[in-house]
């Protein structure tokens, strides 16, 4: 099945979109293949693209004043996302978006995204679902950082997303879990 068919299935999982509207939405997405380590957005740029990851993996992260990377979100196929705060506000992003692997994307520009929100009620419902999931995910991540030990965060990630443990470098995993690479290595060896 092709990337657009995969995206159709994902959209239908989260909305009751009709065929005509689904085609209208899908036609606003364009294919893009990017190589590992390709930068899709830099800090200070304004996010103007929304991504569907058909194959591969991208991440959103920021760099602290001390120069440390902090990974906020990892998107592994099949998933959707962008640097949402900048995408919504159209203010410069504090995040970077990079490909962690060779990645096949479908990309929609922001103007088309929000035009569809206005024109297609089921796309607006889909957008609302995206926002609910993003809020819930970020809330759960903050909660785990505040209430769980490094070991518990690692075990939770291993249980919920074992693919990430196998596919993502220790450096990125450690920054995602907010632990040092040394701590991650100890946890992985147990």
C-alpha positions in Angstrom: 0.0 0.0 0.0 1.3 3.5 -0.9 1.9 6.4 1.5 -1.3 8.2 0.6 -3.3 5.0 1.2 -1.6 4.6 4.5 -2.4 8.2 5.4 -6.1 7.7 4.4 -6.3 4.7 6.8 -4.8 6.8 9.6 -7.2 9.7 9.0 -10.2 7.4 8.9 -9.2 5.9 12.2 -9.6 9.3 13.9 -12.5 10.9 12.0 -15.7 10.0 10.1 -14.5 11.7 6.9 -16.4 11.0 3.6 -14.6 9.9 0.5 -14.8 13.2 -1.3 -13.4 15.2 1.7 -10.7 12.5 2.2 -9.6 12.9 -1.4 -9.6 16.7 -1.0 -7.3 16.4 2.1 -5.0 13.7 0.6 -4.5 15.8 -2.5 -3.0 18.6 -0.3 -0.2 16.3 0.8 3.0 16.0 -1.3 5.7 13.3 -1.2 9.1 14.1 0.1 12.0 11.7 0.8 14.7 12.9 3.2 18.0 11.4 4.2 19.1 10.6 7.8 20.2 13.8 9.6 18.2 16.1 7.3 17.1 19.2 9.1 13.4 20.0 8.4 13.2 23.0 10.8 15.7 25.0 12.8 15.3 27.0 15.9 14.1 30.5 15.0 12.4 29.4 11.8 8.6 29.4 11.6 7.0 25.9 11.1 5.0 25.9 7.9 4.7 22.2 7.2 2.7 19.3 8.7 4.2 15.8 8.3 2.9 12.3 7.9 5.7 9.8 8.4 5.1 6.8 6.1 8.5 5.2 6.7 11.3 6.3 8.9 11.6 8.6 11.9 11.8 12.3 12.8 12.1 14.1 16.1 11.5 17.5 17.6 14.1 18.7 20.0 15.5 21.9 21.5 18.9 22.9 22.7 19.3 24.2 26.3 21.4 27.3 27.1 24.0 24.8 28.3 24.1 23.3 24.9 22.3 20.0 25.7 19.8 18.5 23.3 16.4 17.7 24.8 14.2 15.6 22.6 10.5 16.4 23.1 8.9 14.0 20.6 9.9 11.1 18.4 7.6 10.3 15.4 8.1 6.8 14.0 6.0 5.5 11.2 3.1 5.7 10.8 2.6 8.9 12.6 1.9 12.6 12.1 3.3 15.8 13.6 5.3 18.9 13.4 6.7 21.6 15.7 3.1 22.3 16.8 3.6 25.5 18.8 5.3 27.3 15.9 2.9 25.7 13.4 -0.1 27.1 15.2 1.2 30.5 16.4 3.4 31.2 13.3 6.1 32.5 15.7 9.7 31.4 15.5 10.2 27.8 16.7 12.3 27.1 19.8 12.6 23.5 18.4 14.5 21.8 15.7 12.9 19.0 13.5 15.4 16.4 12.1 15.2 13.1 10.4 16.7 10.3 12.5 16.6 7.9 9.6 16.1 8.0 5.8 12.4 9.0 5.9 9.5 9.0 3.4 7.1 11.8 4.3 3.9 13.3 3.1 3.9 17.0 3.6 1.1 19.5 3.8 1.7 23.2 4.0 0.2 25.3 6.8 -2.1 27.3 4.5 -3.7 24.2 3.1 -4.0 22.6 6.5 -5.9 25.5 8.0 -7.9 26.1 4.8 -9.1 22.5 5.2 -9.9 23.1 8.9 -12.3 25.9 7.7 -13.7 24.0 4.7 -14.0 20.4 5.8 -15.7 19.7 9.2 -14.3 16.2 9.5 -10.7 17.6 9.0 -11.5 20.1 11.8 -12.5 17.1 13.9 -9.2 15.4 13.0 -7.3 18.5 14.0 -9.1 18.6 17.3 -8.1 14.9 17.9 -4.5 15.7 17.0 -4.5 18.6 19.6 -6.1 16.3 22.2 -3.5 13.6 21.6 -0.6 16.1 21.7 -1.9 17.6 24.9 -2.3 14.2 26.5 1.1 13.0 25.4 2.9 16.1 26.7 1.0 16.0 30.0 1.9 12.3 30.4 5.6 13.1 29.5 5.8 15.9 32.1 4.1 13.6 34.7 6.6 10.9 34.1 9.6 13.3 34.3 8.3 14.6 37.7 7.1 11.3 39.2 9.2 8.5 37.8 12.8 7.6 38.3 15.1 7.2 35.3 14.8 3.4 35.5 11.0 3.7 35.6 10.9 6.0 32.6 13.2 3.7 30.7 11.0 0.6 31.6 7.8 2.5 30.6 9.3 3.4 27.2 10.5 -0.1 26.7 7.1 -1.5 27.5 5.1 1.0 25.4 7.5 1.7 22.5 10.1 -1.1 22.2 10.8 -0.1 18.5 12.3 3.2 19.8 14.8 1.4 22.0 16.0 -0.7 19.0 16.0 2.1 16.4 17.1 5.3 18.1 20.6 6.1 19.2 21.5 6.2 22.9 22.2 9.9 22.6 18.7 10.6 21.3 17.0 8.1 23.7 18.8 9.6 26.7 17.8 13.2 25.7 14.2 11.9 25.3 14.2 10.3 28.7 16.1 13.2 30.3 18.9 11.1 31.5 22.6 10.8 30.8 23.9 8.4 28.2 25.8 6.6 30.9 22.6 6.1 32.9 20.9 4.8 29.8 23.7 2.4 29.1 23.5 1.0 32.6 19.7 0.6 32.3 20.0 -1.2 28.9 22.6 -3.6 30.2 20.4 -4.8 33.1 
